[in-house]
């Protein structure tokens, strides 16, 4: 009998996050974990394992953290430029 995997599926928004632990059979993929989590997938643009971008078909290992990614709201470089310009003394 194949060993079971325990993985965490997490979805984050500004100032809050929701995490679900799921138990899956060996050989499970990100897609399996997402389906088992029951989390809403509205607005999800990608997936990651421990912060590294991954495909739905990526195999999981015991203890992995699957992250549901949302699209960026602003270009990080442009946001930094705006903050730097606002912080300049007149």
Secondary structure, DSSP 8 states (H G I E B T S, - for coil): ---EEEEEEEEEETTEEEEEEEEEETT-BHHHHHHHH----TTEEEEEETTEEE-TT-B--TT-EEEEEE--SS-HHHHHHHHHHHHS--
